[in-house]
Amino acid sequence: MYWIDKYADLLVNYSLYLKEGEKVFVRSTTLAEPLVKAFYKAAIKAGALVETELNFEDQENILLQYSNSEQLQYVGASYQKAIQSFDAYLVIRAPYESNRNFSIVEENRKIRSEALAPFDQMYFKRLGDGSLKRSLCQFPTAHAAKIAGMSLDEYTEFIIHACFLDMEHPADQWKAISSNQQHIVDYFNQCNQFIYRNPNFEICFSTLERKWINSDGKANMPSGEVFTSPVEDSVTGEIYFSYPSIMMNEEVSGVHLIVEKGEITKWSATSGQHILDKVFQIPGARVFGEAAVATNKNIQRATKNILFDEKIGGTIHMAVGQSYLQAGGKNTSSIHWDLITDMKQGGEILADGILVYKNGEFLI
């Protein structure tokens, strides 16, 4: 599998740009062993110090169902150390089929979430101040392919194409994307007021003293978006998200949100309404932590995986919950949920009253 070594090289030398002596922590599942092994080899060649953690099937479900309070509050020493002091952090998503035989009480999820919360906040703080490099990527598994509605071979090719691993020099493609997006970021950072609208919605927000960021394959692989954290109490209007999403292992689709002075006051979904109701009981979840525009033309179909779907060229997304500190955001939450909508059929973006985007294409 030629692409695995190419993938590993891209992650080590472009996404995380590892240097001699830097410490990198790798988390995945046992299904991703081929990529973990290739990454380990490439990182060692680069002179990095590497630690790995591979979860097995149903590990998290077993913990949530059978643990007592003390066990639920325990956070592994390696993970703690990595979040506190390592230079880089790689998450390789490689999901197993979710076992529906587990019956997990919500209180256990709450205890676990509260135990991890200080490390979640430390993680976001270190991303914000630049002391932690992070990359999130995907390894093809049968379960992820099934969710995406593809065969495993189709899904593998989808990932290869989305990351430009079918090109001779993938990093060169990402450098070109970075250059193109920087033009957009530079323009947006001179503006303060934005409107996203299409025939189904209109929502406006301020980015005064906030920063638009160029997501060019370093924090996520694949990437292809520009994003910011809007001024929290400035978001006003309504928005409809046309793409389905997976949250709490269930599909949510047709999400419609009404926002007043930065707070989501009404919400509905054509499916997954009970998930929306749960999410909006989480502290900080009724505030938008992100607004973004996607640019990756190599991704043109939804997979119910936010890592890919939020990058679909011709879409925008907004995330409820945790803000990006590096963009100047101030909202804190244990959740950051990206919701995506199509802009290719009549979608527009206005920046300080000027039309800068129409039907999925930038005009600047």
C-alpha positions in Angstrom: 0.0 0.0 0.0 2.1 2.8 -1.4 -0.1 5.5 0.0 0.5 4.7 3.7 4.2 5.6 3.6 3.3 8.8 1.6 0.6 9.5 4.2 3.1 9.1 7.1 5.7 11.3 5.4 3.1 14.0 4.9 2.0 13.9 8.6 5.6 13.9 9.9 7.2 16.4 7.6 4.3 18.7 6.6 1.4 18.5 9.0 3.5 18.3 12.2 6.8 19.4 10.7 8.6 17.4 13.5 12.1 18.3 14.5 14.9 16.4 16.2 14.2 16.0 19.9 10.5 16.9 19.7 8.0 14.7 21.6 5.0 13.5 19.7 2.0 11.5 21.2 0.0 9.3 18.8 -3.5 8.1 19.6 -5.5 5.7 17.5 -7.1 2.2 17.6 -5.4 -1.1 16.8 -7.1 -1.0 13.3 -4.7 1.8 12.3 -1.5 -0.2 13.1 -0.1 0.0 9.5 -0.2 3.8 9.5 0.9 4.1 13.1 3.9 1.9 12.2 4.7 4.0 9.1 4.4 7.2 11.1 6.6 5.9 13.9 9.3 5.0 11.4 9.1 8.4 9.6 9.1 10.3 12.9 12.1 8.3 14.3 14.0 9.1 11.1 13.2 12.8 11.7 14.7 12.5 15.2 11.5 12.8 17.1 10.6 11.0 20.4 7.4 9.0 19.9 4.8 7.6 22.3 1.8 5.7 21.1 -1.6 4.7 22.6 -3.8 2.3 20.7 -7.4 1.6 21.9 -9.0 -1.7 21.3 -12.6 -2.5 20.3 -15.3 -1.2 22.8 -12.6 0.1 25.2 -14.5 3.3 25.9 -17.9 1.6 26.2 -16.5 -0.9 28.6 -15.1 1.9 30.7 -18.3 3.9 30.7 -20.5 0.9 31.5 -18.6 -1.0 34.2 -16.4 1.6 35.9 -17.0 3.1 39.3 -16.7 6.8 40.0 -13.0 6.6 40.8 -12.2 4.7 37.6 -14.2 7.2 35.5 -12.3 10.1 37.0 -8.9 8.5 36.2 -7.0 10.0 33.3 -4.1 8.1 32.0 -0.6 9.4 32.9 0.7 9.3 29.4 -2.2 11.3 28.0 -1.9 13.8 30.9 1.8 14.3 30.2 1.3 14.6 26.5 -1.3 17.3 26.8 0.8 19.2 29.4 4.2 19.1 27.9 4.6 17.3 24.5 5.4 19.3 21.4 3.0 17.5 19.0 -0.2 15.4 19.2 -1.5 13.1 16.4 -4.9 11.6 16.4 -5.6 8.9 13.8 -9.3 8.1 13.6 -9.9 4.4 12.9 -13.2 3.5 14.4 -14.6 0.0 15.1 -18.3 -0.8 14.7 -20.1 0.6 17.7 -21.5 -2.1 19.9 -25.2 -1.4 20.6 -25.3 -4.0 23.4 -23.9 -1.5 25.9 -26.3 0.3 28.2 -24.5 3.4 29.5 -26.1 5.7 32.0 -25.7 9.4 31.3 -24.2 10.1 34.7 -21.2 8.0 33.8 -20.7 10.1 30.6 -21.0 13.2 32.7 -18.4 12.0 35.3 -16.0 11.1 32.5 -16.5 14.3 30.7 -15.8 16.3 33.8 -12.6 14.4 34.5 -11.3 15.1 31.0 -12.5 18.8 31.0 -9.3 20.3 32.5 -7.2 18.5 29.9 -9.6 19.6 27.1 -9.1 23.2 28.2 -5.4 22.8 28.5 -5.3 21.3 25.0 -7.2 24.3 23.5 -5.1 26.7 25.4 -1.9 25.2 24.1 -3.2 25.1 20.6 -4.1 28.8 21.0 -0.7 29.8 22.2 1.1 27.7 19.7 3.0 25.5 22.2 1.2 22.3 20.9 1.2 21.2 17.3 -1.8 19.0 16.5 -3.0 16.9 13.5 -6.2 14.9 13.1 -6.5 12.4 10.3 -8.4 9.3 9.2 -7.4 5.7 8.5 -10.0 3.8 6.4 -11.9 1.1 8.3 -15.0 -0.9 7.4 -17.2 0.9 9.9 -16.2 4.4 8.7 -16.7 3.2 5.1 -20.2 1.9 6.0 -21.2 5.2 7.6 -20.0 7.0 4.5 -22.0 4.7 2.3 -19.0 3.3 0.5 -17.1 0.1 0.2 -13.8 -0.1 2.0 -11.9 0.2 -1.3 -14.0 3.2 -2.3 -13.4 4.9 1.1 -9.7 4.3 0.9 -9.5 6.0 -2.5 -11.7 8.8 -1.1 -9.2 9.5 1.7 -6.2 9.2 -0.7 -7.8 11.8 -3.1 -8.9 14.1 -0.3 -5.3 14.3 1.1 -3.7 14.5 -2.4 -1.9 11.3 -1.7 -2.5 10.3 -5.4 -0.2 13.2 -6.4 3.6 12.6 -6.7 4.3 15.3 -4.1 1.3 15.8 -1.8 3.0 18.5 0.3 3.4 20.7 -2.8 -0.4 20.6 -3.3 -1.0 21.7 0.3 1.5 24.5 0.0 -0.4 25.8 -3.0 -3.7 25.6 -1.1 -2.1 27.4 1.8 -1.0 30.3 -0.5 -4.4 30.6 -2.1 -6.2 30.6 1.2 -3.8 33.1 2.7 -5.1 35.7 0.2 -8.7 35.1 1.5 -7.5 35.3 5.1 -5.7 38.5 4.5 -8.8 40.1 3.0 -11.2 38.8 5.7 -8.9 40.0 8.4 -9.5 43.6 7.2 -13.3 43.2 7.6 -15.5 43.2 10.7 -19.0 42.3 9.7 -20.0 39.1 7.9 -23.3 37.7 6.6 -23.8 34.1 5.5 -27.0 33.7 3.5 -28.8 31.5 1.0 -32.5 31.0 0.1 -33.1 29.1 3.4 -31.4 31.4 6.0 -29.5 34.6 6.8 -27.1 34.9 9.8 -24.7 37.7 10.6 -21.8 38.1 13.0 -18.9 40.3 13.9 -15.2 39.4 13.9 -14.0 42.7 15.5 -10.6 42.0 17.1 -10.9 38.4 16.0 -8.6 36.6 13.6 -9.4 34.5 10.5 -7.0 31.5 10.2 -5.7 29.5 7.3 -6.3 25.8 7.8 -3.9 24.3 5.2 -3.4 20.7 6.2 -1.4 21.2 9.4 -4.1 21.0 12.1 -6.2 18.6 10.1 -5.4 16.2 7.2 -7.2 16.7 5.0 -8.0 20.3 5.4 -9.0 23.2 3.1 -10.9 25.9 5.0 -10.6 29.4 6.5 -12.1 29.9 9.9 -12.6 32.2 12.8 -14.4 32.5 16.2 -17.1 35.2 15.9 -17.7 37.7 18.6 -19.9 35.6 20.9 -22.8 38.0 21.5 -22.8 39.3 17.9 -24.3 36.3 16.1 -27.9 37.0 15.1 -30.4 35.4 12.7 -31.1 31.9 11.7 -29.3 29.1 9.8 -30.2 25.8 8.3 -27.6 23.0 8.0 -28.3 20.8 5.0 -25.7 18.1 5.6 -26.2 15.3 8.1 -23.9 14.8 11.0 -23.1 12.1 13.6 -23.2 13.1 17.3 -23.2 10.7 20.2 -23.1 7.9 17.7 -26.5 9.0 16.1 -27.3 10.8 12.9 -28.7 14.3 13.1 -30.0 16.0 10.0 -32.0 19.1 8.9 -30.8 21.2 11.8 -32.4 24.7 12.1 -31.1 27.2 14.6 -32.4 30.6 15.6 -29.9 32.9 17.3 -30.5 36.1 19.3 -27.7 38.2 20.5 -25.3 35.3 20.4 -27.4 32.7 22.1 -29.2 29.8 20.3 -32.8 30.2 21.5 -34.6 27.8 19.3 -33.5 24.6 17.6 -35.1 21.8 15.6 -34.0 18.8 13.4 -35.8 16.6 11.0 -34.0 13.7 12.6 -32.1 13.5 15.9 -34.1 16.1 17.8 -33.3 14.3 21.1 -29.6 14.7 20.3 -30.0 18.4 19.8 -31.9 18.6 23.1 -29.0 16.9 24.9 -26.3 19.0 23.2 -27.9 22.3 24.2 -27.9 21.3 27.8 -24.1 21.2 27.8 -22.6 24.4 29.2 -21.4 26.7 26.5 -23.1 24.8 23.7 -25.7 27.4 22.8 -22.9 29.8 21.6 -21.1 29.6 18.3 -17.4 28.9 18.7 -16.5 28.9 14.9 -17.5 30.2 11.5 -15.8 28.9 8.5 -15.7 28.6 4.7 -14.6 25.3 3.1 -12.4 25.1 0.0 -11.3 21.5 -0.7 -12.5 20.7 -4.2 -11.2 17.2 -3.9 -14.0 16.5 -1.4 -17.4 16.6 -3.1 -19.6 14.2 -1.2 -20.8 13.9 2.4 -19.5 11.0 4.5 -21.1 11.9 7.8 -17.6 12.5 9.1 -16.9 16.1 10.1 -13.2 15.8 9.4 -14.1 15.5 5.6 -17.5 17.1 5.3 -16.6 20.4 6.9 -14.0 20.8 4.1 -16.3 20.2 1.1 -15.7 22.9 -1.5 -18.7 25.1 -1.8 -19.9 24.8 1.8 -19.8 26.8 5.0 -19.9 25.5 8.5 -20.5 26.9 12.0 -19.6 25.1 15.2 -21.5 25.3 18.5 -19.5 25.2 21.7 -15.8 25.7 22.3 -14.1 28.7 20.6 -10.6 28.8 19.1 -8.4 30.8 21.4 -5.9 31.4 18.5 -8.7 33.2 16.7 -9.5 35.3 19.8 -12.6 33.3 20.8 -13.7 33.4 24.5 -16.4 30.7 24.7 -15.6 27.5 26.6 -17.4 24.2 26.4 -16.8 20.5 26.5 -18.2 20.3 23.0 -17.2 21.7 19.6 -19.7 20.5 17.0 -19.3 21.6 13.4 -22.6 21.8 11.4 -22.4 22.1 7.6 -24.5 23.6 4.9 -24.3 23.9 1.1 -23.8 27.2 -0.6 -23.6 26.2 -4.2 -27.3 26.9 -4.9 -27.7 30.6 -4.2 -25.4 31.0 -1.3 -23.6 34.3 -0.6 -21.1 35.8 1.8 -20.9 39.5 2.4 -17.9 41.1 4.2 -18.5 44.6 5.4 -21.4 44.8 2.9 -19.4 43.7 -0.1 -20.3 40.4 -1.9 -17.2 38.3 -1.6 -18.6 34.8 -2.3 -21.4 33.4 -4.4 -22.6 29.9 -5.3 -19.7 28.2 -3.6 -16.9 30.4 -5.2 -14.9 33.3 -3.9 -15.1 36.6 -5.8 -12.0 38.1 -4.3 
